[in-house]
Amino acid sequence: MSTPFPVEILTLFPDFFDGPLRISLTGKAIERGHFSVNCVDIRDFTHDKHRTCDDVPYGGGAGMVMKPEPLVAALESARERHPGVPRILMSPQGEPFSQKIARELAQGPGMILVCGRYEGVDERVRQHWIDREISIGDYVLTGGEVASMVVIDAVTRLLPGVLGNQESISEESFSAPMLEYPQYTRPREFRGFEVPEILLSGDHGRVAKWRQEQALARTKERRPDLLERRDASPDSQSES
């Protein structure tokens, strides 16, 4: 088996990840060796009895700022274990996370994810020890742990062998980029609501066309911005 895709998580709360990393597809992927996770407690790199990782901001202001010394030491330690792996800070100031970025990261050598806390990290860390900043949305979280878990989930499911059916990846929402078409399963009738007859026809060509039309209509209704950014492709040309 090939070397597992390494994920290093630098956090003040490593216990946060115990549950999410053990369940569902993520837990199975770790068990099968598709990727590895190492949660690093930033407090382990402090040198005072209180294990201090934050301090008041220069110039005044509310809140606290993560100190550079323990965070940089943790980053350097992780980089020694995984040279060349990108150091990613989860930050509301980062580039918006997308399926495109998830695919890009899944092609790389791994991820070192930094979970910010408080009012953020010392700017010197951001400037000199961080390769990329990512945001999962225009809102503020208590810390970067939730955001890191989102990135881990989105990226690692794209790794070879993680999903049983790799074709499902190309059909998912945002892969075109378009939202996915409606899905149905048994029973054929539920409380008076029927499955669309075309899905029962056995005509794969008509089904594919119907799904494409449904995906386009749903995207126009719910996320027209995706169509504005859409690149020219054989699929999009066939819809015109």
N, C-alpha and C positions, 0 to 999 in steps of 0.2 A: 504494500500500500504506500502511496505517496505521503510525503510529510504533511501533517495537518496544518491547515491555515491558522496561523497564530493570532490570537486576540489578547492584548494586554489592556486591562482596565485600571486606571489610576483613580482612586476614589478615597474619600474619607469614611465611606460606609460600605465596605466590601460585603457585609451580610445582606445588603439589599439584593444582590444577584443570586443568592442561594436558591430561591424558589424559581424565578423565571428561567434560569439556565438548566433546570432539571426536568422540565416538563415538555410535552409535545415534541414537535419536530426538532427543536433546538437541543433538547436533552438527548434524543436519539442520535443526532448528528455528532454530538460530542462522544457518546458511547462508541460509535462506529469509527471514530478517528478522523472524521472529515475536517474538523477544526478543534483547536484547543483554546481554553480560556484560562487566564491567570489574573486573578483580582489582587491588585497591589494596594495595600493600605499606606497612603501617603504619610500617615503619622509615624510609620516605622522609620522614616528618614529624618525625624526630628532629633534634637540633642538636649532637650530640656525635660525636666521631670513632668511637666504638664502636657508634653507632646503638642506644642503650640503650632498651628498651621495657618493662623490668621492674625491680622493686626489692623489697627486703625489706619485709614487712608491719609497720606500726606495731603495737606491743603484743606483738611476737614471734610465733613460730609457724613451722611448716615451710613450705617452698616460697617462691615469689615471687608478686608481684602485678603485673598490667599497669598501667603508669603512665598517669595521665590525660592528660598534655600531648600526646603524639603521637597517641593514640587519638582524643581530642576534635578535634584538628586534622584528622585523616583524616575524621572524621564530618562536620565542618563543610564540608570540601571536597566530599564526596559530596552533601551536602544542597544546596550551591550549584548543582551540576549538575542535581539533581533535587529541586526544592522540593516539599515535601509528601509525599514518599515515606517510608513508615514505616521507622524505624531499629530493626532487630530483633537482639537479642543472643541467640546460641545459648548456652543455659545449662541445667544440670541442675535449676536452681531455677525454670525457666520453665513455662508451661502446656503440658500434653502435646499434642504435634502430632497432628493427626487429618485425615481427609479433609475434614471440615467447615472446618477452618482453611485447608487447601490451597485449597478453593473460594473462601473469603473473600479470601485473598491474591491469587488469580488475577483477581479482579474489581477489584483496586486499581490504583494508578498505578505500581506497581513495588515493589522491595524493596532495602533497604540491610542487608546481613547482616554482623554483627560476629562474627568467630571468636575466642572467648576462648581463653586459654592459661594455663598455670601454675595458680595457685590461684584464678584469676578476674580480673575487672577491678576497679579502684578503685570503691568504692561510689558516689562522687560522679558518675562517668560513668553508672552504672546509673540513678541517681535523676534526672539532669537532661538527659541526651543520648540516652536510649534510650526508645523508644515501646512496645516489646513484648519480652517474653522468651519463648523457645520451647525446649522440651526434646523430644528424640526418644525418650526412654525413661529408665527409672530405673536408669541405670548411668553410669559416668564414662569419658569418652574422653580421649585425650591432648590434644585441642583441638577447636575448633568446626568445623574444616574438613569432616570427614565429615558432621556434622550439617547443615551448610549445604548440602552437595551433595544430601542427602536432601530437604531442603525445595525446592531448585531443581528437582529431578527431579519431585517430586510436584506442584508448582505449575505449572511451565511446560507440562507435558503437558496441562493443562486449558485453556490459552490457545486462542482460536479459530484453527483451521487447522492446529494442531500434529499432532493425530491425524487420520488419514485417515477414520476412521469415528467420528463424534462419538457415535453411539448406544452404542458400547462403554463410554463413561464411565458412563452411567447403570446399566449392568449389572454394574459391577465390585464387588468386595468393598468393604464399608464405605459404599457409596453409599446404601443403604436406610435405616439401616445394617444390613446383613447380609453374611455371607460369600457369595462367589459359588458358584453351582452347579457340579457337576463338568463338565469339558470333555473331549470325545473328538474324534479325527480319524482319517483313514485310517492303517493298514488296518482293515477291519471286524473282523477277528480277528487277535490277536497272541499267539502262544505259548499258545494255548488260552483266552485271555480275550476275550470278545465285547463289542462296543459294545451298550449297552442297546437292546433292540428298538424301544422307543418313539421313539428318536431317528431311526430309519429309516422311521418310519410315514408321514411326510409330512403328518401332522395337526398343524398349527401350534398349535392350541388345546390339544391334549393335551400337546404338547411344552412349551409355556409353563407349563402347570399342573404338569407333572413337575419342571421346573426350579425353580419356586417352592417346591415341596414339598422338593426336595433342598436348596435353599439354606437353608430354615428348619430342616431336620433337622441340617444341618451346623453351623449357627450355634448351635443348642441344645446340640450335643455339644461343640463346640470353644470357642465364645465366648458363653456365655449372658448375659454382662454386656452385650453389645450389644443384646439383646432387652429388657433391663431399661430401657435408655435410649431405646428406640425410640419415636419420636413416632407418633401416630395418623396413618395415611395410607390411601388407597384400597387399596394393595397389602396392608398388614397386616390391614385389615378383611376382605379377601377370603380370607385364610388362616385366619380364625377359624371 
